[in-house]
Amino acid sequence: MRIYLGADHAGFQLKEHVRETLRASGHEVVDVGTNAEDSVDYPDYAREVALAVGSGEADLGVLVCGTGFGMAIAANKFPGVRAVPLSDPEMARMARRHNNANVITLAGRYLEPAQADAVLEAFLTTEYENGRHQRRIDKITGFEDCQA
């Protein structure tokens, strides 16, 4: 699976761990940065990952900031992106099964590496159920064309 990965300064340490975990699991990882703990603006990294996911260049995206919230808000501004902040494996499974989430955002200030690993594993190994959920996803996708 091709996964785009990005973080701001608050998510840098957890991003580094996630990158190695994903690579060790055999995924192709494109790390868009940041590459240090110097202060940066999280929307810049959310944009890079969201564009790749929305265009189909990436299968999935992983973003890390202090809470995961800012990254999710920014990434969800892009067409084709369904980003969710997650900290629990069962919620990760539900986000994939019912919402076909394609970007996960993690809280670098609140998640330990082992917790992040469990959430990622659940997210990456759960399939979208399609069926009745597709009608809802189609409605959400339709909102991308709304001007009002």
Secondary structure, DSSP 8 states (H G I E B T S, - for coil): -EEEEEE-GGGHHHHHHHHHHHHHTT-EEEE----SSS---HHHHHHHHHHHHHHTSSSEEEEEESSSHHHHHHHTTSTT--EEE---HHHHHHHHHHH---EEEEETTT--HHHHHHHHHHHHH-----THHHHHHHHHHHGGG---
